[in-house]
Amino acid sequence: MCAAGVPTSRRTARFAAHERTLAVHVSQSLRRRGVAALAAAALAAPLMLASSTGASASPDPAKKGEQLARKLVKRAEADDAKWHLRVFQALADISDGNRAAGSQGHDLSAWYVGTLLRGAGYDVTYQEFEFTYVETLAEKLHVVSPDAREVPVRLMTYTQSTPEGGLEAPVAAVPEDDSTGCEAADFAGGDYTGNIALIQRGACTFAQKQQNAADAGAVGAIVYNNTEGELNGTLGGPDAARIPTGGVSQADGRALAAAAADGKVVVNLEVRELQEERTTSNVLAETRGGDAANTVMLGAHLDGVSEGPGINDNGSGTAGLLEAALELARADRHGKHENKVRFAFWSAEELGLIGSEHYVAELSEAQREEIALYLNFDMIASPNYGLFVYDGDDSDGVGAGPGPAGSAEIEAGINGFMDRAGYAPRGTDFTGRSDYGPFIAVDIPSGGTFTGAEGVKTPEQAELWGGEAGVAYDPCYHAACDDLDNISMAAFDANVNVIAHAVGTYAWDTSPVDAAVAKGAKEAKSKSKSLTSPSPENGAEGEHIHGGAHAGCGEVTE
């Protein structure tokens, strides 16, 4: 399924050109962990630090897990993990300022991560796949009349591009309701031909909204948020794009709608995006020992957006995961723990979870069954942070329903650790905006942490965690200023500890999650039997429908 070793083809020149810089970064990272002997070998063949056989069954795996978790929490330091952030910043600096999938910055980041983990004794593979690379060329929205002004706008990923210099047309606002723009009938009451449709976010995908606008004759679309903050969206893929589409804040969208209701408003919309086919790689590293039939997976996306170096989003999750993996190798020498542990560093997450979707799609049913659980860490050091845990049981009632069976137990485990440490966690929804989405879609128990993106911190949250109410958790989300100055070390430290604790715990013991999965399967089987039994009233067969959807990082839906 995966090609072992360093990525090849056209990208080889990138590694050769920066080999000395990368070698220094790798050697320094290893020496910081007191493993200087590995530094020279890291650039050569993988080290055989452990037997390839699984660990013998422990009489008390839960206790072993607690012991290893305590050891890893003590050893995994945010200050050490920040070293990786410095490396990612340096790699972005020599790569046009970013680490986007398909770019030199990402390729070098993948090489750095893979080389460190191979040097620490992991089996490392690079899983290559093709995707449509995108790069923002222009994002402008200018009100031409009646009152000239500039409005901040973000293009929808995969949008059709306007001509250079923009597209000038009147604004035609779609009336607000619970599903604005989701049905053709929403456009029946107005004249959208030759105009730019102004549509409120919510209830369906952005692709569907611009599709309906195009069918109504609109030459462009502007979607405005239905909550505070900027709107970052994606159409999900280039085939969905019909007309140039951008996103604006709720305040700016409503101001445009109000002005259009009072008279003709003309705007110039310029959204242009480079799109071309490229190749990129997920980096996968797994322990040589442990039970492969009960594999624990943890993941973070390694790519960023083309606008900046992506240090919080998601250098932070990558660095935290990488640090925990290195400390596991140092503390446990792989083969001593019960379960195989696999670390995944995804690519092309920012374009719609493409890397994690590819990985899950390539798994056979038997391989999916071997994955006991998946933990995701995306943006774990936001400067105006919240301490959020994915709501596996829907107890917080923050939106979507619960995760697959076992997700509640993952949430409880993370919450328990954070409560004991005094971190005051709160629930956050499985919105589908990160790489847990493909795993949830195939019923793999999932969880993880998150410190906030473009959402706005409430006064209650500021009182709980500190920071500034009325300001985004990450004011530099998807921007050039997402650099080394854009992280909270307090949030980073808390989440590095969470990752270390989870790695140590689940490397030995997944029994709470396993029990919940078994119970869920039994209940589903019982329910299936009752639904497919002939009805005593009409003799008809029942129908059991399972379905779901997920969105990309920039959101394709509400």
C-alpha positions in Angstrom: 0.0 0.0 0.0 2.8 2.4 0.9 6.2 2.9 -0.8 9.0 2.6 1.8 11.7 5.2 2.1 12.2 8.8 1.1 9.8 10.1 -1.5 11.3 10.0 -5.0 10.7 11.5 -8.5 10.8 15.2 -9.1 11.0 16.0 -5.3 14.4 14.3 -4.9 16.2 17.5 -6.0 14.5 19.4 -3.1 16.0 17.1 -0.5 19.5 17.2 -2.2 19.5 21.0 -2.3 18.8 21.3 1.4 20.5 18.1 2.6 23.0 19.9 4.9 20.3 22.1 6.5 18.1 19.1 7.1 20.9 17.0 8.5 21.7 19.7 11.0 18.1 19.9 12.1 17.8 16.1 12.5 21.0 15.8 14.4 20.2 18.6 16.7 16.7 17.2 17.4 18.1 13.8 18.3 20.9 15.2 20.5 18.4 17.2 22.5 17.0 13.8 23.6 20.3 12.4 24.8 20.5 10.0 21.9 23.6 11.4 20.1 24.5 8.0 18.8 21.4 8.1 16.7 22.2 11.4 15.1 24.8 10.0 12.6 22.7 7.0 11.9 19.4 8.8 11.3 20.3 9.7 7.8 21.3 6.1 7.0 19.3 2.8 7.3 16.5 2.4 9.9 17.8 1.3 13.3 16.6 -2.0 14.7 15.8 -1.0 18.2 13.3 -3.8 18.9 12.1 -7.2 17.9 9.5 -7.3 15.2 7.4 -9.7 17.3 4.5 -8.5 19.5 4.7 -8.1 23.2 3.8 -10.9 25.5 0.4 -10.5 27.2 0.6 -8.6 30.4 -1.3 -9.7 33.5 -2.3 -6.1 34.1 -2.1 -4.0 31.0 -4.1 -1.1 32.6 -1.5 -0.7 35.3 1.3 -0.9 32.7 -0.5 1.7 30.7 -0.7 4.0 33.7 3.0 3.6 34.4 4.0 4.3 30.8 1.6 7.3 30.6 3.2 8.9 33.7 6.7 8.3 32.3 5.8 9.9 29.0 4.0 12.9 30.5 7.1 13.5 32.6 9.5 13.2 29.7 7.6 14.9 26.8 8.2 18.6 27.2 6.6 21.4 25.2 10.0 23.2 25.1 11.4 20.2 23.3 8.4 20.0 21.0 8.9 23.7 20.2 12.2 22.7 18.6 10.2 21.0 15.8 8.2 24.2 15.4 11.5 26.1 14.9 12.5 23.6 12.2 9.1 23.9 10.4 9.5 27.7 10.5 13.0 27.4 9.0 11.8 25.1 6.3 8.9 27.4 5.4 11.4 30.3 5.3 13.5 28.6 2.6 10.3 27.5 0.7 8.4 30.6 -0.3 7.1 31.0 3.2 4.8 28.0 3.5 4.5 24.2 3.9 1.4 23.6 1.8 0.9 20.1 0.4 2.8 19.6 -2.9 5.2 22.4 -2.0 8.9 22.2 -1.2 8.1 23.3 2.4 5.9 20.3 2.9 8.2 17.8 1.2 11.1 18.9 3.4 8.9 18.8 6.5 7.9 15.2 5.6 11.5 14.2 5.2 12.4 15.7 8.6 9.6 13.9 10.4 10.2 10.6 8.6 14.0 10.7 9.2 13.7 11.4 12.9 11.2 8.6 13.4 13.2 6.1 11.3 16.3 7.1 13.4 14.3 6.4 16.5 13.5 2.9 15.3 10.1 3.1 13.8 9.0 1.5 10.5 8.4 4.5 8.3 6.6 4.6 5.0 5.6 7.5 2.7 2.2 6.9 1.1 2.1 8.9 -2.1 -1.1 10.2 -3.8 -2.1 12.7 -6.4 -4.2 15.7 -5.7 -5.1 19.2 -7.0 -2.7 21.7 -5.6 -4.2 25.2 -5.0 -2.6 28.5 -4.3 -4.4 31.8 -3.6 -3.5 34.5 -6.2 -6.1 37.2 -5.4 -8.8 37.8 -2.8 -10.5 41.2 -3.1 -14.0 42.5 -2.7 -14.5 46.2 -3.4 -17.9 48.0 -3.1 -18.0 50.2 -6.2 -21.3 52.0 -5.4 -23.1 53.7 -3.8 -20.4 54.0 -1.1 -17.0 52.8 -2.1 -15.2 50.6 0.4 -13.1 47.4 0.8 -14.6 44.3 2.3 -12.3 41.4 3.5 -13.0 38.2 1.6 -11.6 34.7 1.5 -11.9 32.6 -1.7 -13.6 29.2 -1.5 -11.0 26.6 -2.2 -11.4 25.1 -5.7 -13.4 28.2 -6.8 -13.7 29.2 -10.4 -11.4 32.2 -10.8 -12.5 35.7 -11.9 -10.6 37.5 -14.6 -7.6 39.4 -13.5 -8.9 42.7 -12.2 -12.1 41.1 -11.0 -15.7 40.8 -11.9 -18.0 43.8 -11.5 -21.7 43.2 -11.0 -24.7 44.2 -8.8 -25.3 42.3 -5.6 -28.5 40.2 -5.3 -29.2 39.0 -1.8 -31.0 35.7 -1.2 -33.6 36.1 1.6 -32.5 34.6 4.9 -34.1 31.5 6.3 -33.0 28.2 7.9 -31.6 26.9 4.6 -30.7 29.9 2.6 -29.6 29.0 -0.9 -29.9 25.3 -0.5 -32.9 24.9 -2.8 -33.6 26.2 -6.3 -36.8 27.7 -4.9 -34.7 30.1 -2.8 -33.7 31.9 -5.9 -37.2 32.0 -7.5 -38.3 35.3 -6.1 -35.4 37.5 -7.4 -33.4 38.4 -10.4 -30.0 36.9 -10.2 -29.0 36.8 -13.9 -25.8 38.6 -14.4 -25.6 39.5 -10.7 -23.4 38.3 -7.7 -25.6 36.3 -5.3 -25.2 37.0 -1.6 -26.1 33.9 0.4 -26.1 33.2 4.1 -24.1 30.1 5.3 -25.9 27.1 6.7 -27.8 23.8 6.2 -26.0 22.6 3.0 -22.6 22.7 1.3 -21.1 25.8 -0.1 -20.9 23.9 -3.4 -24.6 23.4 -3.4 -25.3 27.1 -2.7 -23.1 28.3 -5.6 -24.5 25.6 -7.9 -28.0 26.9 -7.2 -26.9 30.5 -7.7 -25.3 29.6 -11.0 -28.4 27.8 -12.2 -30.3 31.0 -11.4 -28.0 33.0 -13.7 -25.6 34.5 -11.1 -22.1 35.2 -12.3 -20.6 35.0 -8.8 -21.4 34.1 -5.2 -20.5 35.6 -1.8 -21.4 33.4 1.2 -21.5 35.2 4.5 -21.1 33.6 7.9 -24.0 32.7 10.2 -21.8 33.3 13.3 -19.1 35.6 14.4 -15.7 35.4 12.7 -14.3 35.0 9.2 -15.6 32.4 6.8 -13.0 29.9 5.4 -14.6 27.5 3.0 -14.0 24.9 0.3 -16.2 23.7 -2.5 -14.8 20.2 -1.9 -13.1 19.7 -5.3 -12.6 21.4 -8.6 -15.4 19.6 -10.3 -18.0 21.2 -8.0 -17.0 24.8 -9.0 -19.5 26.7 -11.2 -18.9 30.4 -10.5 -16.3 32.5 -8.6 -17.2 32.2 -4.9 -15.9 33.8 -1.8 -16.7 34.1 1.9 -17.1 37.1 4.2 -18.0 37.6 7.8 -21.5 37.7 9.2 -21.3 41.5 9.9 -20.0 42.3 6.4 -22.5 40.0 4.7 -25.5 41.5 6.6 -24.2 45.0 5.9 -24.1 44.3 2.1 -27.6 42.7 2.3 -29.1 45.7 4.1 -27.5 48.1 1.6 -28.8 46.0 -1.3 -32.3 46.1 0.2 -32.2 49.9 0.1 -31.0 50.2 -3.4 -28.6 49.0 -6.1 -25.1 47.9 -4.7 -22.4 47.2 -7.2 -19.2 45.3 -6.2 -16.0 44.1 -7.8 -15.1 40.6 -6.8 -11.7 39.2 -7.5 -10.9 35.7 -6.4 -8.2 33.9 -8.4 -6.6 30.6 -7.5 -3.8 28.5 -9.1 -4.9 24.9 -9.5 -2.7 22.1 -10.8 -2.2 18.4 -10.3 0.7 17.4 -8.0 1.9 14.5 -5.8 2.3 14.5 -2.1 2.8 12.0 0.7 1.4 11.0 4.1 4.1 10.0 6.5 3.3 6.8 8.5 5.4 5.5 11.4 4.6 2.5 13.5 6.3 0.5 16.3 8.0 -2.7 15.3 6.4 -4.5 18.2 2.9 -4.7 19.7 -0.3 -6.5 18.5 -1.0 -5.4 15.0 -4.6 -6.7 15.4 -5.1 -4.0 18.0 -3.4 -1.0 16.5 -3.6 2.4 18.2 -3.5 5.3 15.7 -2.8 9.0 16.4 -2.6 11.6 13.6 -2.0 15.2 12.8 -1.9 17.0 9.5 1.6 18.1 8.4 0.6 20.4 5.6 -0.4 24.1 6.0 -2.0 26.6 3.8 -0.1 28.5 1.1 -0.6 31.8 2.9 1.9 31.2 5.7 4.2 28.8 7.5 1.4 27.0 9.4 3.0 26.9 12.8 -0.1 26.6 14.9 -2.1 25.1 12.0 -0.8 22.5 12.2 2.8 22.5 13.1 1.7 22.4 16.7 -0.2 19.1 16.4 2.6 17.6 14.3 5.3 18.7 16.8 3.3 17.4 19.8 2.7 14.0 18.1 6.3 13.8 17.0 7.7 14.5 20.4 5.4 11.9 22.0 6.6 9.3 19.4 10.2 10.0 20.1 9.7 9.7 23.8 7.8 6.5 23.4 10.8 5.1 21.4 13.2 6.3 24.1 11.1 5.0 27.1 9.7 1.7 25.8 12.0 0.5 23.0 8.8 -0.4 21.1 8.5 -4.1 21.6 7.6 -4.1 25.3 4.1 -2.7 25.0 0.9 -4.6 24.3 -0.5 -2.8 21.2 1.1 -1.6 18.0 1.1 2.2 17.8 1.0 4.0 14.5 1.6 7.7 14.0 0.2 9.4 10.9 1.3 12.8 9.6 -1.3 13.6 7.0 -0.9 15.7 3.8 -3.5 17.8 1.9 -5.8 18.1 5.0 -6.2 21.8 4.2 -7.7 20.9 0.8 -10.4 18.7 2.2 -8.9 15.8 4.3 -7.5 14.3 1.1 -4.6 12.5 2.7 -6.5 10.8 5.5 -9.4 10.0 3.1 -6.9 8.3 0.8 -5.4 6.3 3.7 -8.8 5.1 4.9 -10.0 4.4 1.4 -7.0 2.2 0.7 -7.6 0.0 3.8 -9.2 -3.4 3.4 -12.0 -4.3 5.7 -9.6 -6.5 7.7 -7.2 -3.6 8.1 -9.9 -1.3 9.3 -10.9 -3.8 11.9 -7.3 -3.8 13.2 -7.5 -0.2 14.2 -8.7 0.0 17.8 -9.1 3.8 17.8 -7.9 7.0 16.2 -6.9 10.2 18.0 -6.5 13.5 16.2 -4.6 16.6 17.2 -5.1 19.7 15.0 -4.2 23.3 16.2 -3.2 22.6 19.8 -1.4 25.9 20.6 -3.8 28.7 19.6 -2.7 32.0 21.1 -6.2 32.9 22.5 -6.8 29.3 23.2 -9.6 27.2 24.4 -9.0 23.7 25.8 -11.5 21.6 23.8 -12.0 17.8 23.7 -14.0 16.2 20.9 -17.4 15.4 22.2 -17.6 11.6 21.7 -20.8 11.0 23.6 -22.7 14.2 22.6 -23.0 15.1 26.3 -22.2 18.7 25.5 -24.9 18.9 22.9 -22.8 21.3 20.8 -24.0 20.2 17.3 -23.5 16.9 15.6 -24.3 13.6 17.3 -21.9 11.3 19.1 -19.0 9.6 17.5 -18.8 5.8 16.8 -19.0 3.4 19.8 -15.9 3.8 21.9 -15.6 7.6 21.2 -17.3 8.4 24.5 -14.7 6.4 26.4 -11.9 8.2 24.5 -13.4 11.5 25.5 -13.8 10.4 29.1 -10.2 9.3 29.3 -8.9 12.6 28.0 -11.2 14.6 30.2 -10.2 12.6 33.2 -6.5 13.3 32.7 -7.1 17.0 32.0 -9.4 17.4 35.0 -6.8 15.8 37.3 -4.2 18.2 35.9 -6.4 21.2 36.4 -6.9 22.1 32.8 -10.7 22.6 32.8 -11.6 21.0 29.3 -14.8 21.7 27.5 -16.5 19.7 24.6 -16.3 20.6 21.0 -18.2 19.1 18.1 -17.2 16.5 15.6 -17.7 19.1 12.7 -15.8 17.0 10.2 -13.2 19.8 9.7 -10.2 17.6 10.5 -8.8 14.2 9.9 -10.9 12.3 12.3 -13.7 12.6 9.7 -12.7 9.6 7.4 -12.2 7.4 10.5 -15.6 8.3 11.9 -17.2 7.6 8.5 -16.1 3.9 8.8 -17.1 3.6 12.5 -13.6 3.7 14.1 -13.7 5.2 17.6 -12.2 8.7 17.5 -11.3 11.6 19.7 -8.7 14.2 20.3 -8.1 17.9 21.3 -8.3 21.3 19.6 -7.6 24.8 20.9 -9.8 26.8 18.4 -9.5 28.4 15.0 -11.4 31.4 13.6 -14.2 31.1 16.2 -14.5 33.8 18.7 -13.8 33.4 22.5 -16.8 34.1 24.7 -16.6 36.1 28.0 -17.3 32.8 29.9 -14.4 31.1 28.2 -12.1 34.1 28.9 -13.0 33.8 32.5 -12.3 30.1 32.5 -9.1 30.0 30.5 -7.9 33.6 30.4 -7.3 35.4 27.1 -9.5 38.0 25.4 -13.2 37.7 24.9 -14.6 38.8 21.5 -11.4 37.8 19.7 -10.7 34.7 17.6 -9.0 31.8 19.2 -6.4 32.1 16.5 -6.4 35.6 14.9 -3.7 34.3 12.4 -5.7 31.3 11.2 -4.8 30.6 7.6 -2.7 33.7 7.4 0.9 34.7 6.9 1.2 35.6 10.6 0.8 32.0 11.7 4.4 31.8 12.7 6.5 31.1 15.8 5.0 34.1 17.5 1.5 32.7 17.0 1.4 30.0 19.7 0.5 29.8 23.4 3.0 27.7 25.3 0.5 27.1 28.0 -1.9 25.5 25.6 0.9 23.7 23.9 2.2 22.3 27.1 -1.2 21.1 28.2 -1.8 19.3 24.9 1.7 17.7 24.6 0.8 16.2 28.0 -2.5 15.0 26.7 -0.9 13.3 23.7 1.9 11.7 25.9 -0.7 10.4 28.3 -2.9 8.9 25.6 0.1 7.2 23.9 1.3 5.6 27.1 -2.2 4.5 28.1 -3.4 3.1 24.8 0.0 1.5 24.0 -0.9 -1.0 26.8 -4.6 -0.9 27.3 -7.6 -0.2 25.0 -10.1 -2.2 27.0 -12.6 0.6 27.9 -12.9 1.4 24.2 -12.9 -2.3 23.2 -15.8 -3.0 25.6 -17.8 -0.1 24.2 -17.2 -1.2 20.6 -18.3 -4.8 21.5 -21.4 -3.5 23.2 -22.3 -1.2 20.3 -21.9 -4.0 17.8 -24.2 -6.2 19.9 -26.8 -3.5 20.1 -26.5 -2.8 16.4 -27.0 -6.4 15.5 -30.0 -6.7 17.8 -31.5 -3.5 16.2 -30.8 -4.8 12.7 -32.7 -8.0 13.4 -35.7 -6.1 14.7 -35.7 -3.7 11.7 -35.5 -6.5 9.2 -38.1 -8.8 10.8 -41.6 -8.8 9.1 -43.9 -6.2 10.6 -46.9 -7.8 12.4 -49.0 -4.9 11.0 -48.0 -5.1 7.3 -45.4 -7.8 6.8 -43.0 -5.2 5.2 -39.3 -5.4 5.8 -37.7 -2.7 7.8 -34.9 -0.6 6.4 -31.7 0.3 8.3 -30.0 3.3 6.8 -26.5 4.4 7.8 -24.9 7.4 6.3 -22.8 10.5 7.1 -20.8 13.3 5.6 -17.8 15.3 6.5 -16.2 18.5 5.5 -12.7 19.7 4.7 -10.6 21.8 7.0 -12.0 25.0 5.5 -15.5 23.6 5.7 -17.7 22.6 2.8 -20.9 22.7 4.8 -22.5 24.5 7.6 
